[in-house]
Amino acid sequence: MPKDNESFEPLNADVEIAIVLDGNPVALPARRNSLNAICCYLETLALEQQRVLCALTVDGHPANLALPLARRGRFSRVEAESVAIDESFVLVLQTAKQQAQRATEAIESAVTLVLINPRSVAREIWWTLARQLKEPVVTLSLLPDHLCRQANGSAPLKQLRKWQLEQIAIIIREVEETSRTGDAIQLSDALENRVLPWVQNLLGLINLWHETVAAGVRLGIQKAAH
């Protein structure tokens, strides 16, 4: 499966590429068959409508719009979604989701890496992870407090953010104590059984908010089209 922002090239210059923006097919100008060219064109179409791209998939695989698009691979279908400028909270949720996904993947790798590396390297791996844990929570601070409470009926976002930051601090202190023992197995277990579940739960919560809010935006687009 392609990783985030592996770019793609068409099967050949004559292949017809299916382009979809907000559920509607888009006619691609001539000689716009690279992913960067297509993305630029879609961004232009969105901007003309006072909108910005919030999601992009290539042959069903999501691309990270926050990172540069590399040049490799092939594709035949590009689907994009946009949001109005005044609905940019969808972009914030998308960014937080990507940050939580990257943290999850990094922790999953670290569970093994701390076992096969020297103690000093293992601790560096942990310290790098520790800095990543707060990123999605800090990003969520850019959202209006009422938004996610409406999305799932939970406590206000401000209160959730406070609890999450407190949990991060507790987890970091616990794992830090474990890392000082020099026991690689204990450190690996702490990452797998303490850190990973917390990040996965956070990712699940962000996914719920993102899906709910994005669905509301899509519904607004459909109503406007009719």
The 8 nearest C-alpha neighbors of each residue, nearest first, counted from 0:
[[1, 2, 60, 3, 5, 59, 61, 58],
 [2, 0, 5, 3, 60, 4, 72, 6],
 [1, 3, 5, 4, 0, 62, 60, 61],
 [4, 2, 62, 63, 5, 1, 61, 60],
 [5, 3, 62, 68, 63, 6, 69, 2],
 [4, 6, 69, 3, 2, 1, 71, 68],
 [7, 5, 69, 70, 71, 68, 4, 72],
 [6, 8, 72, 73, 71, 74, 34, 70],
 [7, 9, 73, 72, 33, 74, 71, 10],
 [10, 8, 73, 74, 11, 75, 7, 32],
 [9, 11, 73, 14, 8, 74, 12, 75],
 [12, 10, 9, 13, 14, 8, 73, 32],
 [11, 13, 14, 9, 32, 10, 30, 15],
 [14, 12, 11, 15, 10, 9, 32, 16],
 [15, 13, 11, 12, 16, 10, 9, 75],
 [16, 14, 13, 17, 75, 12, 9, 32],
 [15, 17, 75, 76, 14, 18, 32, 77],
 [16, 18, 76, 77, 75, 15, 19, 24],
 [19, 17, 77, 25, 24, 78, 76, 16],
 [18, 20, 24, 78, 23, 25, 22, 79],
 [21, 19, 79, 23, 22, 80, 78, 24],
 [20, 22, 80, 23, 79, 81, 19, 217],
 [21, 23, 20, 19, 24, 80, 78, 79],
 [22, 24, 19, 20, 21, 25, 18, 78],
 [25, 23, 19, 18, 20, 26, 22, 17],
 [24, 26, 18, 19, 27, 23, 20, 17],
 [27, 25, 28, 24, 18, 17, 19, 29],
 [26, 28, 25, 29, 31, 18, 37, 16],
 [29, 27, 31, 30, 26, 40, 32, 37],
 [28, 30, 31, 27, 32, 26, 12, 13],
 [31, 29, 32, 28, 12, 33, 27, 36],
 [30, 32, 36, 29, 33, 28, 37, 27],
 [31, 33, 30, 34, 37, 9, 36, 12],
 [34, 32, 36, 35, 8, 31, 37, 9],
 [33, 35, 37, 36, 38, 7, 32, 6],
 [34, 36, 38, 37, 33, 39, 68, 6],
 [37, 35, 39, 33, 31, 34, 38, 40],
 [38, 36, 40, 34, 39, 35, 31, 41],
 [37, 39, 35, 41, 40, 36, 34, 42],
 [38, 40, 42, 36, 37, 41, 35, 43],
 [41, 39, 37, 43, 38, 42, 36, 44],
 [42, 40, 44, 38, 43, 39, 37, 45],
 [41, 43, 45, 39, 40, 44, 38, 46],
 [42, 44, 40, 46, 41, 45, 39, 47],
 [45, 43, 41, 47, 42, 46, 40, 48],
 [44, 46, 50, 42, 48, 43, 47, 51],
 [45, 47, 49, 50, 43, 48, 44, 51],
 [46, 48, 44, 45, 49, 43, 50, 42],
 [47, 49, 46, 45, 50, 44, 83, 51],
 [50, 48, 46, 47, 83, 84, 45, 51],
 [49, 51, 83, 45, 46, 84, 82, 48],
 [52, 50, 81, 45, 82, 46, 53, 83],
 [51, 53, 81, 80, 54, 42, 82, 45],
 [52, 54, 81, 90, 80, 51, 82, 89],
 [55, 53, 80, 79, 52, 56, 81, 64],
 [56, 54, 79, 62, 78, 61, 80, 57],
 [57, 55, 61, 60, 78, 59, 62, 77],
 [56, 58, 77, 60, 59, 76, 61, 74],
 [59, 57, 76, 60, 74, 77, 56, 75],
 [58, 60, 57, 56, 61, 76, 77, 78],
 [59, 61, 56, 57, 58, 62, 1, 0],
 [62, 60, 56, 55, 57, 59, 63, 3],
 [63, 61, 4, 3, 55, 56, 64, 60],
 [62, 64, 65, 4, 3, 66, 61, 55],
 [63, 65, 66, 62, 54, 55, 67, 53],
 [64, 66, 63, 67, 94, 62, 4, 97],
 [67, 65, 64, 63, 68, 4, 3, 62],
 [68, 66, 69, 65, 4, 64, 63, 6],
 [69, 67, 4, 6, 66, 5, 70, 35],
 [68, 70, 6, 5, 4, 67, 71, 7],
 [71, 69, 6, 7, 68, 5, 72, 8],
 [70, 72, 7, 6, 5, 69, 8, 73],
 [71, 73, 7, 8, 6, 74, 70, 5],
 [74, 72, 8, 7, 9, 10, 71, 75],
 [73, 75, 9, 7, 8, 76, 58, 57],
 [74, 76, 16, 9, 17, 58, 77, 15],
 [77, 75, 17, 58, 16, 57, 18, 74],
 [78, 76, 57, 18, 56, 17, 19, 58],
 [77, 79, 19, 56, 55, 18, 20, 57],
 [80, 78, 55, 20, 54, 19, 21, 56],
 [81, 79, 21, 54, 20, 53, 52, 55],
 [80, 82, 52, 53, 51, 50, 21, 45],
 [83, 81, 50, 51, 86, 84, 52, 53],
 [82, 84, 50, 86, 85, 49, 51, 87],
 [83, 85, 50, 86, 87, 49, 82, 51],
 [84, 86, 83, 87, 88, 82, 50, 49],
 [87, 85, 83, 84, 88, 82, 89, 216],
 [86, 88, 89, 90, 84, 85, 82, 83],
 [87, 89, 91, 90, 86, 142, 92, 141],
 [90, 88, 92, 87, 91, 93, 86, 213],
 [91, 89, 93, 88, 87, 92, 53, 94],
 [90, 92, 88, 94, 89, 93, 95, 138],
 [93, 91, 95, 89, 90, 94, 209, 96],
 [92, 94, 90, 96, 91, 95, 89, 97],
 [95, 93, 97, 91, 96, 92, 90, 98],
 [96, 94, 135, 98, 92, 97, 93, 138],
 [95, 97, 93, 99, 94, 98, 205, 92],
 [98, 96, 100, 94, 99, 95, 101, 93],
 [97, 99, 95, 101, 100, 96, 135, 102],
 [98, 100, 102, 96, 97, 101, 202, 135],
 [101, 99, 97, 103, 98, 102, 96, 104],
 [100, 102, 104, 98, 103, 99, 105, 97],
 [103, 101, 99, 105, 100, 104, 106, 98],
 [104, 102, 100, 106, 101, 105, 99, 107],
 [103, 105, 101, 107, 102, 106, 100, 108],
 [106, 104, 102, 108, 103, 107, 109, 101],
 [107, 105, 109, 103, 108, 104, 102, 110],
 [108, 106, 104, 110, 105, 109, 103, 191],
 [107, 109, 105, 106, 110, 111, 112, 104],
 [108, 110, 112, 106, 111, 107, 113, 105],
 [111, 109, 187, 108, 107, 112, 190, 113],
 [110, 112, 109, 114, 113, 108, 115, 187],
 [113, 111, 109, 114, 115, 110, 116, 108],
 [114, 112, 121, 116, 111, 115, 109, 183],
 [115, 113, 112, 183, 111, 116, 184, 187],
 [114, 116, 112, 113, 111, 117, 121, 183],
 [115, 117, 113, 114, 121, 120, 112, 118],
 [118, 116, 120, 119, 121, 115, 113, 114],
 [117, 119, 121, 120, 181, 122, 116, 183],
 [120, 118, 122, 121, 117, 123, 116, 124],
 [121, 119, 123, 117, 122, 118, 116, 124],
 [120, 122, 113, 118, 124, 123, 119, 116],
 [121, 123, 125, 124, 119, 120, 126, 118],
 [124, 122, 120, 126, 125, 121, 127, 119],
 [125, 123, 121, 127, 122, 126, 120, 128],
 [124, 126, 122, 128, 123, 127, 129, 121],
 [127, 125, 129, 123, 128, 124, 122, 130],
 [128, 126, 124, 125, 130, 129, 123, 131],
 [129, 127, 125, 131, 130, 126, 124, 132],
 [128, 130, 126, 131, 132, 127, 125, 171],
 [129, 131, 128, 127, 132, 133, 126, 134],
 [132, 130, 128, 129, 134, 133, 102, 127],
 [131, 133, 129, 130, 134, 128, 102, 167],
 [132, 134, 136, 131, 135, 137, 130, 167],
 [133, 135, 137, 131, 136, 132, 138, 98],
 [136, 134, 95, 138, 137, 98, 133, 99],
 [135, 137, 139, 133, 138, 134, 160, 140],
 [136, 138, 140, 134, 139, 135, 133, 141],
 [139, 137, 135, 140, 136, 95, 141, 134],
 [138, 140, 136, 141, 137, 142, 135, 95],
 [139, 141, 137, 138, 142, 136, 160, 157],
 [142, 140, 139, 138, 143, 91, 137, 88],
 [143, 141, 140, 139, 88, 144, 146, 91],
 [144, 142, 145, 146, 141, 140, 156, 147],
 [143, 145, 156, 146, 155, 157, 142, 147],
 [146, 144, 148, 143, 147, 149, 155, 156],
 [145, 147, 149, 148, 144, 143, 150, 142],
 [148, 146, 150, 149, 145, 208, 156, 151],
 [147, 149, 152, 153, 150, 155, 145, 146],
 [150, 148, 147, 146, 152, 151, 145, 153],
 [149, 151, 147, 148, 208, 211, 152, 146],
 [152, 150, 153, 148, 149, 147, 208, 207],
 [153, 151, 148, 149, 150, 154, 147, 155],
 [154, 152, 148, 151, 155, 147, 149, 150],
 [153, 155, 148, 156, 159, 158, 152, 157],
 [156, 154, 148, 157, 158, 144, 159, 145],
 [155, 157, 144, 159, 158, 160, 147, 154],
 [156, 158, 160, 155, 159, 144, 161, 140],
 [159, 157, 161, 156, 160, 155, 162, 154],
 [160, 158, 156, 162, 161, 157, 163, 155],
 [159, 161, 163, 157, 158, 162, 156, 164],
 [160, 162, 158, 164, 159, 163, 165, 157],
 [163, 161, 165, 159, 160, 164, 166, 158],
 [164, 162, 166, 160, 165, 161, 159, 167],
 [163, 165, 167, 161, 166, 162, 160, 168],
 [164, 166, 162, 168, 163, 167, 161, 169],
 [167, 165, 163, 169, 164, 168, 170, 162],
 [166, 168, 164, 170, 165, 169, 171, 163],
 [169, 167, 165, 171, 166, 170, 172, 164],
 [170, 168, 166, 172, 167, 171, 173, 165],
 [171, 169, 167, 173, 172, 168, 166, 174],
 [170, 172, 168, 174, 173, 169, 175, 167],
 [173, 171, 175, 169, 170, 174, 168, 176],
 [174, 172, 170, 176, 175, 171, 169, 177],
 [175, 173, 177, 171, 176, 172, 178, 170],
 [174, 176, 172, 178, 177, 173, 171, 179],
 [177, 175, 173, 179, 174, 178, 172, 180],
 [176, 178, 174, 175, 179, 180, 186, 173],
 [179, 177, 175, 180, 176, 181, 186, 174],
 [180, 178, 176, 181, 177, 175, 182, 122],
 [181, 179, 182, 178, 177, 176, 183, 185],
 [180, 182, 179, 178, 183, 118, 177, 186],
 [181, 183, 180, 185, 184, 186, 178, 177],
 [184, 182, 186, 114, 185, 181, 187, 113],
 [185, 183, 187, 186, 182, 188, 114, 113],
 [186, 184, 188, 187, 182, 183, 189, 177],
 [185, 187, 183, 189, 184, 188, 178, 177],
 [186, 188, 110, 184, 190, 189, 185, 183],
 [187, 189, 185, 191, 186, 190, 192, 184],
 [190, 188, 186, 193, 192, 187, 191, 185],
 [191, 189, 194, 187, 188, 193, 192, 195],
 [192, 190, 188, 195, 189, 193, 110, 187],
 [191, 193, 189, 188, 190, 194, 195, 196],
 [194, 192, 189, 190, 195, 191, 196, 197],
 [193, 195, 190, 197, 196, 191, 192, 198],
 [194, 196, 198, 191, 197, 193, 190, 199],
 [197, 195, 199, 198, 194, 193, 200, 192],
 [196, 198, 200, 194, 195, 199, 201, 193],
 [199, 197, 201, 195, 200, 196, 202, 103],
 [198, 200, 202, 196, 201, 197, 195, 203],
 [201, 199, 203, 197, 198, 202, 196, 204],
 [200, 202, 198, 204, 199, 203, 205, 197],
 [203, 201, 199, 205, 200, 204, 99, 206],
 [202, 204, 206, 200, 201, 205, 199, 207],
 [203, 205, 201, 207, 202, 206, 200, 208],
 [204, 206, 202, 208, 207, 203, 209, 96],
 [207, 205, 209, 203, 204, 208, 210, 202],
 [208, 206, 204, 210, 205, 209, 211, 203],
 [207, 209, 205, 211, 206, 210, 150, 212],
 [208, 210, 206, 212, 211, 207, 92, 213],
 [211, 209, 213, 207, 208, 212, 214, 206],
 [212, 210, 214, 208, 209, 213, 207, 150],
 [211, 213, 215, 209, 214, 210, 208, 216],
 [212, 214, 216, 210, 215, 211, 209, 217],
 [215, 213, 217, 211, 216, 212, 210, 218],
 [214, 216, 218, 212, 213, 217, 219, 211],
 [215, 217, 213, 219, 218, 214, 220, 212],
 [218, 216, 220, 214, 219, 215, 213, 221],
 [217, 219, 215, 221, 220, 216, 214, 222],
 [218, 220, 216, 222, 217, 221, 223, 215],
 [221, 219, 217, 223, 218, 222, 224, 216],
 [222, 220, 224, 218, 223, 219, 217, 225],
 [223, 221, 219, 225, 224, 220, 218, 217],
 [222, 224, 220, 225, 221, 219, 218, 217],
 [225, 223, 221, 222, 220, 219, 218, 23],
 [224, 222, 223, 221, 220, 219, 218, 217]]
